[in-house]
């Protein structure tokens, strides 16, 4: 039985509950509750983008996905279009908290900075309302005063001061403690400072903090003093009271700025706190979310900027300790043996889920992990065959069987595809030639005849269609072939030679045969991940600055290498067997975000990824590939060793054992990298969201059992129920299991909400907006 993947608990900001646990009583467990976020979806297309004013009105467009203002995904560039068609799917784990998920549409500029055309910004709490839906979003204008993220820790206090002549005045003490999560400026941490102002009808007193260099989480710890009431005669009888008239009109405003030295400073956000929060208490302390500043510069109608078509599915799972999931896992894993399979928990899951794809991914992973997937797909496929009236339509629909098969092939066939097809695909992707033959999709100036040659996604689509059609011709009459588009018929005339059919048929037979003489590739290194990141110089010489340099990293199942650029020889290699630990690195070590460390037998390698998602993925895959190393460390230093001491524990010896336990505590006998607890939690969430449909299915089973046959009501026909008694029994088991899981989840939610008080760092106050 597998434990969770090491990256599952990667986010230090993820809320966690710990304690000692008994699944029967619901007491807290010594292991934490893991809060895991993921996002999947598709960027389809944009339309009606603003044209250039000059004669060349077209744009070269691409789209990015941003967590707040941190870019985590970028599409390919679509050239010369005001309605670019991207059609790119995305999936990634979200390793940190965020306020907004944003999509930016850019115009690519070779010589200058890329132009931002518009954006779609969705609040985290609103993501669920868009789940699984194709939605056109209007592009919003982008203004520097609206590009805001982060929070401020503020303390206010009222003091009573007695002057030398015995008069009394009242003083407001403003303590700006810290900020957290400020945005990156041009991809780097900013140089922030704050202005602190006391604002009223006839006053605007402003003070300023010191600039903090290269940090998104500045610690200011600066105190400012403001007089808030007029002096009055002092006597022992007078009580400390703030004059109501003054208090109602005063507010504290904190503005965050990035220091730009020679050019205008960049606004990072503001908060406004009325001084009357101190009316009932002379002390107030809280975290506030930074807000945009409305400077009155309203843009033109947002519809004029165009729109973007998206599909989104955001999930947040609270994964409990393993023992809570035992009953639900048992119920799901016996699905392949249930007769008929339509009465099994796994099949019912697919029937009641709003979007079947949501259920397929966790279900496939869980069944695959326990070697139950093939018998389940076999049983479901047999049901499809029985219900298919036309032989030509076999497995042509988007059924549970075909979707499970697709996901299984993605998981287990990835390496096989890389071994057989990667060299050819690389050549196609690196080529700028087009093979478009559809006149509707041709760009201005393109010629169909010239394209009956060797934009990449469309090229791969046409190649796969051509191979499929030629393969089909090898086993059926060419005269009966039908094409959805006439352009394909015209194009395929050039392949009407027998040698094409013979070669394609031979190729398909060889790659699908279990007796092929070709190497399976399992003895070769498995290519796992590659990409461009920054590494800190290893410092092998006594002279020279230990700066950060851009390098191309490549990880296989045997070694981690980095190169000066892609395609060049490796300049440094770390055998996987020599990796002792892979952990995050605290930002304060080098004042850089998204850093991690690869601790190996020679010297620790410090690496900066381009964004938090990329850093999380590299940590995850490096931990997985090195988890079986017998010499792995049990502790590590979360900060760097600089200037003769560890920044975290201040120890002076570089060989001092780590001061923090390593996070990757995974057993070394796992065969498949699947977090079964997380997948079971996802299935529990789907069942919970689909309780109404589950109830409807239960009622249908009861009606069928009573009336001895399927009913005519529309609701009944939506479910496949072969055996109403067996299906009813399974539904009862599902409901009972879900109810038992509800209890620890509800207890965790209550504990989480009570611990995250309004105004805490986890639940900051949404301050007054201009």
VOGU-3710 file (C-alpha; in Angstrom, 3 decimals, decimal comma):
1> xxxxxxxxxx> 0,000/0,000/0,000  1,466/3,332/-1,092  1,857/6,398/1,009  1,367/9,916/-0,243  3,708/11,441/-2,772  6,328/13,700/-1,213  5,025/16,762/-2,964  1,602/16,256/-1,449  2,550/18,183/1,653  4,892/20,530/-0,152
11> xxxxxxxxxx> 3,164/23,788/0,672  4,148/25,242/4,040  1,108/27,493/3,857  -1,329/24,606/3,501  -3,474/24,382/6,627  -2,854/21,228/8,605  -4,348/19,565/11,641  -2,237/17,327/13,793  -2,710/15,343/16,964  -3,292/11,704/17,912
21> xxxxxxxxxx> -6,004/9,833/16,045  -8,524/7,079/16,165  -10,738/6,774/13,052  -13,594/5,323/15,109  -13,754/8,140/17,648  -12,705/10,916/15,318  -9,884/12,043/17,564  -7,087/13,911/15,846  -4,284/11,949/14,270  -0,581/12,441/14,743
31> xxxxxxxxxx> -0,303/12,813/10,982  -1,486/15,998/9,331  -4,514/16,636/7,168  -3,119/17,604/3,764  -4,865/20,366/1,850  -4,106/19,854/-1,850  -5,180/22,060/-4,744  -5,189/21,309/-8,459  -6,361/22,999/-11,638  -7,150/21,538/-15,022
41> xxxxxxxxxx> -8,909/22,885/-18,060  -8,459/24,159/-21,580  -7,719/27,517/-23,174  -9,764/27,327/-26,363  -9,625/30,616/-28,235  -9,898/34,381/-28,102  -12,025/36,498/-30,412  -12,523/40,097/-31,461  -9,165/41,316/-30,171  -8,323/44,942/-30,857
51> xxxxxxxxxx> -6,489/45,324/-34,184  -3,397/47,413/-34,725  -4,076/50,938/-35,940  -1,641/50,612/-38,848  -2,043/48,712/-42,138  -0,993/45,415/-40,539  -3,911/44,862/-38,161  -3,078/41,292/-37,148  -1,382/40,279/-33,878  0,872/37,401/-32,790
61> xxxxxxxxxx> -0,925/36,271/-29,632  -0,294/33,967/-26,705  -2,028/33,424/-23,383  -0,644/32,909/-19,870  -2,100/31,503/-16,653  -1,172/33,375/-13,479  -1,627/32,655/-9,789  -2,179/36,225/-8,683  0,621/37,795/-10,761  2,952/34,798/-10,959
71> xxxxxxxxxx> 2,949/33,207/-14,416  2,707/29,413/-14,220  1,735/28,445/-17,782  2,151/29,848/-21,294  0,562/28,774/-24,576  2,214/28,663/-27,961  2,140/31,835/-30,077  -0,599/32,034/-32,707  0,579/34,283/-35,502  -1,323/36,918/-37,466
81> xxxxxxxxxx> -4,766/36,618/-35,939  -7,322/38,680/-34,031  -9,214/35,493/-33,105  -6,363/33,150/-32,117  -7,235/29,486/-31,629  -5,027/28,013/-28,873  -6,808/24,774/-27,921  -4,312/23,890/-25,167  -5,119/21,691/-22,198  -3,413/22,265/-18,834
91> xxxxxxxxxx> -3,162/20,453/-15,527  -1,027/21,266/-12,514  -0,916/21,090/-8,751  -1,195/24,467/-6,995  1,434/24,496/-4,229  0,512/27,746/-2,452  -2,343/29,982/-1,429  -3,632/32,532/-3,926  -6,393/35,122/-4,302  -6,946/35,273/-8,065
101> xxxxxxxxxx> -6,533/32,924/-11,009  -5,826/35,126/-14,008  -5,498/34,618/-17,762  -3,554/37,255/-19,696  -3,683/37,633/-23,477  -0,430/39,052/-24,903  0,740/40,376/-28,229  4,233/38,980/-28,898  6,873/41,608/-29,573  10,344/40,546/-30,679
111> xxxxxxxxxx> 12,179/43,833/-30,051  10,300/45,256/-27,060  8,371/43,961/-24,065  5,315/41,878/-24,967  2,097/43,926/-24,934  -0,659/42,856/-22,544  -3,974/43,104/-24,396  -6,353/42,189/-21,568  -7,003/39,738/-18,753  -9,584/37,493/-17,124
121> xxxxxxxxxx> -9,256/37,510/-13,311  -11,345/35,049/-11,264  -11,452/35,058/-7,461  -10,490/31,758/-5,884  -13,875/31,445/-4,183  -15,654/31,887/-7,547  -13,766/29,146/-9,400  -16,211/26,396/-8,412  -19,104/28,237/-10,115  -17,294/27,853/-13,468
131> xxxxxxxxxx> -16,290/24,202/-12,978  -16,571/22,066/-16,106  -18,309/24,754/-18,181  -17,188/26,257/-21,465  -17,420/29,976/-20,720  -16,691/33,101/-22,720  -15,038/35,672/-20,455  -14,785/39,316/-21,468  -11,209/40,592/-21,351  -10,725/43,272/-18,720
141> xxxxxxxxxx> -8,347/46,245/-19,038  -4,959/45,972/-17,343  -3,885/48,869/-15,186  -0,871/48,937/-12,885  -3,095/50,136/-10,033  -5,264/47,018/-10,267  -2,421/44,474/-10,366  -2,440/43,887/-6,622  -1,689/40,929/-4,350  -0,408/40,342/-0,841
151> xxxxxxxxxx> -1,333/41,290/2,723  -0,172/43,626/5,486  0,216/42,961/9,216  -0,833/46,088/11,088  -1,113/47,085/14,752  -2,923/50,213/16,009  -2,894/51,596/19,522  -4,236/54,726/21,243  -2,073/56,335/23,933  -2,883/59,072/26,407
161> xxxxxxxxxx> -0,145/61,678/26,695  0,173/64,270/29,458  2,163/67,302/28,465  4,522/69,269/30,740  1,836/71,846/31,503  -0,628/69,171/32,538  -2,790/69,065/29,408  -3,870/65,788/27,796  -3,694/64,762/24,137  -4,318/61,427/22,501
171> xxxxxxxxxx> -1,848/59,766/20,204  -2,331/57,075/17,556  0,512/54,570/17,339  0,754/52,751/13,990  3,023/49,715/13,937  3,464/48,279/10,421  4,941/44,871/11,126  5,250/42,974/7,845  3,851/42,178/4,417  3,442/38,788/2,809
181> xxxxxxxxxx> 3,025/37,637/-0,790  3,847/40,855/-2,635  4,019/40,436/-6,430  7,066/39,797/-8,540  8,280/42,745/-10,591  9,603/41,675/-13,993  9,928/38,148/-12,649  11,983/39,144/-9,602  11,234/39,951/-5,965  10,514/43,632/-5,445
191> xxxxxxxxxx> 12,185/46,345/-3,331  9,149/47,355/-1,260  8,506/50,221/1,110  5,322/51,587/2,677  3,879/55,027/3,199  1,732/55,436/6,319  -0,789/58,282/6,266  -3,356/59,635/8,719  -6,103/61,069/6,526  -9,020/63,289/7,533
201> xxxxxxxxxx> -11,147/66,146/6,183  -8,394/68,709/6,713  -5,242/66,676/7,216  -2,991/64,228/5,423  0,040/63,390/7,561  2,374/60,971/5,777  5,403/58,990/6,915  7,543/56,393/5,156  9,292/53,122/6,007  12,735/52,064/4,890
211> xxxxxxxxxx> 13,104/50,163/1,600  13,520/46,393/1,950  15,645/44,863/-0,799  14,676/41,887/-2,976  11,843/40,355/-1,001  8,153/39,576/-1,414  7,751/39,144/2,351  9,321/42,262/3,899  9,659/42,582/7,674  9,287/46,314/8,407
221> xxxxxxxxxx> 8,700/46,474/12,167  8,494/50,270/12,118  6,376/52,431/14,441  4,830/55,816/13,593  3,074/58,321/15,876  0,168/60,649/15,025  -1,784/63,072/17,226  -5,484/62,361/16,802  -7,248/64,655/19,359  -6,787/68,227/20,580
231> xxxxxxxxxx> -5,141/68,891/23,924  -7,580/69,392/26,817  -7,331/70,190/30,515  -6,282/67,200/32,545  -7,893/66,123/35,791  -7,954/62,874/37,706  -11,734/62,626/37,147  -11,485/62,569/33,362  -11,613/59,174/31,679  -9,676/58,186/28,582
241> xxxxxxxxxx> -12,146/58,910/25,788  -11,640/59,645/22,156  -13,683/62,483/20,773  -16,368/60,897/18,574  -16,334/63,752/16,092  -12,629/63,302/15,291  -12,622/59,508/15,253  -15,427/59,166/12,693  -13,505/61,236/10,169  -10,005/59,789/10,433
251> xxxxxxxxxx> -8,490/56,757/8,771  -5,081/55,178/8,414  -3,954/54,473/4,853  -1,029/52,157/4,091  0,326/52,279/0,522  2,899/49,721/-0,665  5,385/50,708/-3,368  8,234/49,141/-5,258  11,308/51,367/-5,209  12,408/51,961/-8,808
261> xxxxxxxxxx> 15,261/54,383/-8,035  15,629/56,399/-11,261  12,087/55,923/-12,601  8,625/56,258/-11,090  7,911/53,866/-8,217  5,373/51,085/-8,892  2,178/50,948/-6,822  1,716/47,534/-5,141  -1,548/48,039/-3,250  -3,144/49,813/-0,331
271> xxxxxxxxxx> -5,339/49,328/2,735  -7,564/51,809/4,547  -8,440/51,306/8,210  -10,821/53,698/9,999  -9,434/54,855/13,335  -12,805/54,129/14,949  -11,876/50,423/15,082  -10,338/51,552/18,387  -13,597/52,926/19,746  -14,304/49,915/21,962
281> xxxxxxxxxx> -10,680/48,951/22,556  -7,504/50,996/22,530  -5,607/48,181/20,760  -6,170/46,555/17,348  -4,007/44,053/15,452  -4,847/42,221/12,214  -3,732/41,117/8,742  -5,318/43,010/5,830  -5,516/42,132/2,143  -4,021/44,765/-0,110
291> xxxxxxxxxx> -6,565/46,401/-2,405  -6,317/48,063/-5,832  -6,533/51,829/-6,085  -9,361/53,344/-8,081  -7,764/56,435/-9,604  -10,764/57,364/-11,703  -9,177/56,443/-15,038  -11,990/54,315/-16,406  -11,150/52,456/-19,596  -13,418/51,999/-22,576
301> xxxxxxxxxx> -16,044/49,284/-22,591  -14,513/45,967/-21,645  -16,279/44,260/-24,567  -14,048/46,266/-26,915  -10,992/44,288/-25,769  -12,346/40,924/-26,948  -13,094/37,729/-25,058  -11,535/34,393/-24,110  -13,140/30,922/-24,123  -12,077/28,730/-21,189
311> xxxxxxxxxx> -12,944/25,528/-19,384  -11,837/25,289/-15,743  -11,948/22,688/-13,006  -10,456/23,720/-9,662  -10,342/21,230/-6,788  -9,285/21,537/-3,165  -9,001/18,247/-1,273  -8,532/17,819/2,476  -6,764/14,446/2,603  -7,174/12,621/5,907
321> xxxxxxxxxx> -4,829/9,944/7,294  -4,952/6,622/5,396  -7,062/4,596/7,808  -10,137/6,754/7,226  -10,326/5,676/3,585  -10,235/1,901/4,098  -13,998/1,178/3,667  -14,398/3,364/0,569  -11,269/1,941/-1,076  -12,477/-1,621/-0,384
331> xxxxxxxxxx> -15,843/-0,849/-1,962  -14,238/0,641/-5,084  -11,569/-2,048/-5,505  -14,057/-4,900/-5,601  -15,869/-3,255/-8,558  -14,284/-5,491/-11,263  -15,693/-8,573/-9,502  -19,254/-7,263/-9,090  -21,846/-8,919/-11,302  -23,094/-7,108/-13,274
341> xxxxxxxxxx> -20,387/-4,425/-13,389  -23,074/-1,722/-13,715  -23,956/-2,460/-10,063  -20,401/-1,686/-8,869  -19,352/1,429/-6,947  -16,857/2,454/-9,660  -19,452/2,253/-12,429  -22,068/4,101/-10,358  -19,493/6,849/-9,766  -19,221/7,392/-13,517
351> xxxxxxxxxx> -23,010/7,362/-13,914  -23,802/10,069/-11,355  -20,823/12,405/-11,899  -21,711/15,657/-13,668  -18,538/15,495/-15,752  -17,425/11,885/-16,189  -13,831/12,986/-16,733  -13,709/14,233/-13,134  -14,387/10,694/-11,911  -12,237/8,844/-14,430
361> xxxxxxxxxx> -8,837/10,247/-13,450  -8,866/9,350/-9,712  -10,665/6,081/-10,408  -8,103/4,946/-13,000  -5,182/5,807/-10,737  -6,655/4,003/-7,747  -7,579/0,840/-9,681  -4,239/0,867/-11,504  -2,364/1,121/-8,212  -4,009/-2,108/-7,032
371> xxxxxxxxxx> -3,864/-3,954/-10,404  -7,646/-3,796/-10,748  -7,920/-1,514/-13,762  -7,647/-4,003/-16,646  -10,398/-6,330/-15,349  -12,632/-3,307/-14,693  -12,134/-1,863/-18,199  -12,711/-5,343/-19,647  -16,032/-5,666/-17,818  -17,183/-2,170/-18,786
381> xxxxxxxxxx> -16,110/-2,706/-22,415  -18,174/-5,901/-22,564  -21,172/-3,897/-21,397  -20,510/-1,324/-24,150  -20,329/-4,079/-26,755  -23,612/-5,530/-25,588  -25,344/-2,134/-25,801  -23,915/-1,138/-29,224  -26,440/-1,825/-32,026  -24,114/-0,887/-34,910
391> xxxxxxxxxx> -20,712/-2,567/-35,308  -19,316/0,568/-36,979  -20,007/2,553/-33,817  -18,074/0,249/-31,447  -16,024/2,303/-28,974  -16,607/5,467/-30,999  -18,457/7,212/-28,161  -16,978/8,964/-25,150  -17,971/6,173/-22,765  -16,621/5,197/-19,343
401> xxxxxxxxxx> -14,624/2,377/-20,953  -12,948/4,567/-23,591  -12,168/7,348/-21,098  -10,633/4,890/-18,616  -8,567/3,392/-21,415  -7,356/6,837/-22,492  -6,247/7,794/-18,982  -4,553/4,430/-18,466  -2,587/4,867/-21,689  -1,445/8,322/-20,562
411> xxxxxxxxxx> -0,136/6,935/-17,274  1,471/3,656/-18,317  2,315/4,426/-21,941  4,132/7,721/-21,601  7,621/6,246/-21,711  6,707/3,915/-24,583  5,528/6,871/-26,669  8,716/8,804/-25,932  10,867/5,874/-27,027  8,952/5,311/-30,286
421> xxxxxxxxxx> 7,795/8,765/-31,348  9,731/11,532/-29,541  12,477/11,991/-32,199  9,871/12,408/-34,950  7,679/14,702/-32,862  10,662/16,850/-31,877  11,483/17,328/-35,551  7,894/18,365/-36,301  7,691/20,739/-33,329  10,987/22,425/-34,224
431> xxxxxxxxxx> 9,887/22,922/-37,819  8,022/26,073/-38,792  6,477/24,472/-41,871  2,736/24,057/-42,133  0,765/21,191/-43,707  -2,662/22,846/-43,435  -4,982/21,814/-46,274  -8,301/23,154/-45,012  -8,986/26,440/-46,871  -10,943/27,750/-43,875
441> xxxxxxxxxx> -7,877/27,468/-41,604  -5,302/28,788/-44,082  -3,561/32,049/-43,201  -3,366/34,946/-45,617  -0,793/34,223/-48,315  -0,624/30,465/-47,629  -1,005/27,971/-50,472  -2,607/24,515/-50,162  -0,239/22,980/-52,710  2,834/24,239/-50,875
451> xxxxxxxxxx> 1,562/22,766/-47,620  1,391/19,148/-48,962  4,741/19,216/-47,153  6,269/18,264/-43,893  2,127/25,529/-36,332  2,480/22,332/-34,736  -0,661/21,079/-32,986  -2,601/21,172/-36,239  0,241/19,411/-38,040  0,255/16,581/-35,509
461> xxxxxxxxxx> -3,547/16,328/-35,713  -3,478/15,961/-39,504  -0,660/13,398/-39,347  -2,539/11,272/-36,803  -5,734/11,475/-38,861  -3,874/10,419/-41,980  -2,232/7,414/-40,280  -5,584/6,354/-38,814  -7,364/6,563/-42,143  -4,640/4,677/-44,006
471> xxxxxxxxxx> -4,645/2,052/-41,247  -8,401/1,660/-41,634  -8,013/1,281/-45,378  -5,772/-1,699/-44,737  -8,645/-3,677/-43,249  -11,744/-2,397/-45,068  -12,813/-1,307/-48,507  -11,429/2,043/-49,600  -14,517/2,703/-51,677  -16,703/2,728/-48,560
481> xxxxxxxxxx> -14,559/5,235/-46,726  -16,332/8,370/-45,608  -14,769/11,674/-44,577  -16,334/14,432/-42,521  -14,528/16,991/-44,711  -14,013/16,818/-48,466  -10,534/18,363/-48,134  -9,297/15,109/-46,526  -10,582/13,060/-49,470  -8,672/15,231/-51,923
491> xxxxxxxxxx> -5,532/15,144/-49,790  -5,522/11,336/-49,395  -5,537/10,667/-53,138  -1,735/10,796/-53,035  -1,694/7,830/-50,626  -3,745/5,474/-52,795  -0,799/3,186/-53,440  -0,655/-0,309/-52,013  2,776/0,255/-50,470  1,336/2,811/-48,049
501> xxxxxxxxxx> -1,306/0,384/-46,798  1,252/-2,391/-46,412  3,767/-0,236/-44,539  1,199/1,270/-42,159  -0,381/-2,118/-41,440  3,061/-3,598/-40,725  3,890/-0,664/-38,436  0,638/-0,981/-36,484  1,054/-4,750/-36,140  4,601/-4,378/-34,820
511> xxxxxxxxxx> 3,949/-1,710/-32,217  0,858/-3,504/-30,888  2,407/-6,979/-30,771  3,624/-8,452/-27,481  6,130/-10,536/-29,460  7,931/-7,673/-31,139  11,694/-8,035/-31,288  12,205/-4,336/-30,689  13,528/-3,322/-27,288  10,815/-2,218/-24,924
521> xxxxxxxxxx> 13,086/0,533/-23,701  12,750/-0,452/-20,054  16,502/-0,977/-19,777  17,173/2,502/-21,151  17,081/5,613/-18,953  13,560/7,003/-18,714  13,326/10,677/-19,610  11,346/12,305/-16,779  11,558/16,088/-17,032  13,536/18,919/-18,595
531> xxxxxxxxxx> 13,435/22,679/-18,661  15,286/25,941/-18,170  16,041/27,139/-14,614  18,683/29,100/-12,712  21,420/27,499/-10,624  23,769/29,078/-8,140  27,426/28,676/-8,997  28,912/25,733/-7,106  31,916/27,768/-5,998  34,662/25,271/-6,758
541> xxxxxxxxxx> 37,211/28,069/-7,141  38,244/30,498/-4,435  37,787/33,503/-6,705  34,831/34,622/-8,730  31,286/35,640/-7,795  28,895/32,825/-6,889  26,081/34,188/-9,006  23,036/32,534/-10,604  23,227/31,316/-14,182  20,566/30,099/-16,578
551> xxxxxxxxxx> 20,945/26,421/-17,425  18,997/23,693/-19,223  18,200/20,862/-16,778  17,383/17,300/-17,798  16,310/14,475/-15,473  16,235/10,785/-16,380  15,750/7,746/-14,173  19,549/7,584/-13,850  20,894/11,129/-13,619  20,244/14,836/-13,285
561> xxxxxxxxxx> 22,264/16,958/-15,695  22,436/20,610/-16,613  23,670/22,189/-19,846  24,561/25,665/-21,057  21,594/25,438/-23,398  19,233/22,833/-24,785  20,907/20,329/-27,081  24,442/21,008/-25,815  26,620/18,542/-23,908  26,106/18,314/-20,155
571> xxxxxxxxxx> 28,504/20,382/-18,058  27,525/18,744/-14,765  25,973/15,400/-13,848  24,511/14,099/-10,599  23,740/10,365/-10,550  20,278/9,783/-9,095  21,736/7,242/-6,666  23,823/10,058/-5,108  20,842/12,282/-4,258  20,409/12,460/-0,474
581> xxxxxxxxxx> 17,391/14,798/-0,267  15,390/17,324/-2,295  13,784/20,140/-0,317  12,508/23,696/-0,623  14,885/26,522/0,227  13,770/29,466/2,334  13,392/32,661/0,346  15,604/34,596/2,743  18,684/32,566/1,768  19,227/34,478/-1,469
591> xxxxxxxxxx> 16,156/36,766/-1,489  14,750/34,738/-4,371  11,424/32,958/-4,688  10,714/29,393/-5,898  14,056/27,950/-4,841  14,850/24,356/-3,932  17,978/22,381/-3,100  19,277/19,060/-4,391  21,461/17,665/-1,606  23,882/15,067/-2,959
601> xxxxxxxxxx> 27,134/13,418/-2,000  29,375/16,109/-3,479  27,810/19,508/-2,733  24,330/20,969/-2,405  22,928/22,368/-5,648  20,709/25,458/-5,228  18,173/25,940/-8,040  15,580/28,625/-8,788  12,564/27,601/-10,858  10,599/30,076/-12,956
611> xxxxxxxxxx> 7,421/29,795/-10,863  5,909/27,972/-7,893  4,231/25,263/-10,001  7,440/24,424/-11,816  9,392/24,312/-8,539  6,793/21,980/-7,031  6,904/19,657/-10,055  10,714/19,424/-9,983  10,761/18,716/-6,242  8,077/16,065/-6,724
621> xxxxxxxxxx> 9,775/14,193/-9,571  13,246/14,390/-7,983  11,887/13,012/-4,701  10,121/10,198/-6,516  13,129/9,103/-8,558  15,468/9,140/-5,555  13,146/7,774/-2,886  14,709/4,289/-2,914  18,212/5,564/-2,177  19,382/3,870/1,004
631> xxxxxxxxxx> 21,506/6,817/2,125  18,722/9,422/2,076  18,926/12,050/4,812  16,407/12,251/7,644  17,045/15,965/8,286  18,177/19,009/6,292  18,904/22,727/6,572  16,001/24,799/5,155  18,368/27,743/4,555  21,750/28,066/2,853
641> xxxxxxxxxx> 25,261/27,947/4,329  26,635/31,442/3,751  29,492/33,453/5,212  30,571/30,703/7,573  27,246/29,662/9,116  23,848/28,112/8,387  21,252/30,905/8,165  18,567/28,685/9,715  20,255/27,427/12,899  23,397/29,613/12,960
651> xxxxxxxxxx> 25,679/26,559/13,254  29,170/27,347/11,961  30,236/23,908/10,679  29,083/23,130/7,140  28,905/19,418/8,050  26,454/19,997/10,934  23,405/17,674/10,598  20,194/19,289/9,420  17,970/21,172/11,849  14,627/20,213/10,261
661> xxxxxxxxxx> 13,137/16,766/9,396  13,004/15,911/5,685  9,509/15,950/4,173  9,897/12,945/1,847  9,191/10,055/4,206  8,008/7,482/1,654  8,434/3,709/1,893  10,878/2,358/-0,676  8,647/-0,455/-1,948  6,122/1,581/-3,929
671> xxxxxxxxxx> 5,823/0,416/-7,531  3,580/3,128/-8,969  3,720/6,807/-8,105  0,100/7,203/-7,050  -1,187/8,902/-3,924  -4,132/6,583/-3,293  -5,390/8,557/-0,293  -5,621/11,702/-2,410  -7,429/9,808/-5,215  -9,895/8,271/-2,744
681> xxxxxxxxxx> -10,523/11,702/-1,204  -11,271/13,049/-4,693  -13,786/10,232/-5,250  -15,361/10,954/-1,855  -15,769/14,607/-2,896  -17,435/13,585/-6,169  -19,870/11,294/-4,363  -20,617/14,118/-1,911  -21,337/16,609/-4,698  -23,505/14,024/-6,511
691> xxxxxxxxxx> -25,680/12,922/-3,597  -28,883/14,112/-5,275  -28,182/11,995/-8,361  -27,221/9,065/-6,154  -30,549/9,452/-4,347  -32,358/9,565/-7,696  -30,605/6,395/-8,812  -31,586/4,716/-5,545  -35,239/5,690/-6,103  -35,050/4,335/-9,647
701> xxxxxxxxxx> -33,800/0,989/-8,361  -36,670/0,865/-5,878  -39,257/1,608/-8,569  -37,822/-1,004/-10,915  -37,849/-3,587/-8,138  -41,494/-2,822/-7,302  -42,852/-2,597/-10,834  -40,636/-5,337/-12,311  -39,305/-3,289/-15,193  -37,748/0,016/-16,268
711> xxxxxxxxxx> -39,917/3,101/-15,882  -40,909/5,637/-18,511  -39,995/8,770/-16,512  -37,097/10,709/-18,110  -34,988/10,583/-14,969  -34,884/6,803/-14,957  -33,545/6,446/-18,508  -30,351/8,334/-17,626  -28,949/5,422/-15,616  -27,763/1,981/-16,697
721> xxxxxxxxxx> -29,430/-0,422/-14,246  -29,190/-4,071/-15,167  -29,800/-5,507/-11,724  -31,870/-3,182/-9,541  -31,382/-5,226/-6,364  -27,583/-5,403/-6,650  -27,353/-1,712/-7,628  -29,595/-0,690/-4,725  -27,399/-2,627/-2,300  -24,223/-0,953/-3,593
731> xxxxxxxxxx> -25,787/2,506/-3,341  -26,677/1,793/0,286  -23,059/0,832/0,965  -21,793/3,992/-0,776  -24,091/6,248/1,270  -23,108/4,578/4,535  -19,394/4,914/3,732  -19,738/8,567/2,718  -21,645/9,377/5,913  -18,841/7,926/8,038
741> xxxxxxxxxx> -16,271/9,986/6,130  -18,367/13,134/6,586  -17,729/13,131/10,343  -13,912/13,651/10,351  -14,217/16,107/7,461  -16,768/18,196/9,340  -14,624/18,127/12,476  -11,603/19,312/10,484  -13,600/22,111/8,807  -14,802/23,389/12,182
751> xxxxxxxxxx> -11,280/23,306/13,599  -9,907/25,037/10,532  -12,531/27,800/10,579  -12,115/28,412/14,307  -8,324/28,596/14,039  -8,380/30,949/11,042  -10,061/33,924/12,723  -11,000/36,902/10,614  -7,939/39,089/10,610  -5,453/36,238/10,960
761> xxxxxxxxxx> -2,750/35,614/8,366  -4,771/32,691/6,954  -7,984/34,749/6,819  -7,026/38,428/6,367  -9,514/41,283/6,495  -10,724/42,613/3,161  -10,130/46,267/3,865  -11,924/49,372/2,731  -11,695/49,922/-1,018  -11,273/53,328/-2,636
//
